[in-house]
């Protein structure tokens, strides 16, 4: 009798963690680029372009009268740069850790110790996702200094659950409330970026392995910065 009760309590606990994970999905720290561009995750290239153009025109700082137009325009541009590039889009999609019910292909009453659904994305170490940003500098500083200190908001693995979203306590898998089951949190990080002496406006500089933390011991992701000179 006791064994049966423990069995069903384990199943009930699992369902509760899945429910919590589902509701936390909309609150994860990673930006929802699909929501920013007002598209679904199944949107094609043309739809991504079309929505970007529409929103960019609507929130362009030189045209829009919205109070947050500049921030909105920056988010829209960042989202487009990620989703319009197949490689960075795949990296971004892979970083969306918390599965929705539609992605869980197991019966909810599977063995409590079965972690197949959890390991689906993390079969081996994976490099952190691409981080896109911009640096605003005086053209004279680029020539004289040749470098710049840039502060970024990067994703780090949760120290409580080691980036998994769950931790073991007395033999039970417990939902990590420290990171909301996401496995990661955001931190500010300052890096030194060395700039080409012949830098041009809107030129892109890539700094390798200093961005978002990797998964399962993987190396850090790259940072791609766009230079804004004045």
Secondary structure, DSSP 8 states (H G I E B T S, - for coil): -HHHHHHHHHHHHHHHHHHHHHHHGGG-SS--HHHHTT--TT--HHHHHHHHHHHHHHH-TTT---TTHHHHHHHHHHHHHHHTSHHHHHHHHHH--S--GGG--S-TTS-TT--HHHHSS-SS-B----EEEEEEE-HHHHHHH-EEEEEEEEEEE-TTTTTSSEEEETTEEEE-TTTTTSSEEEEEEEEEEE--TT--TT-EEEETT-SS--BTT-----EEEEEEE-
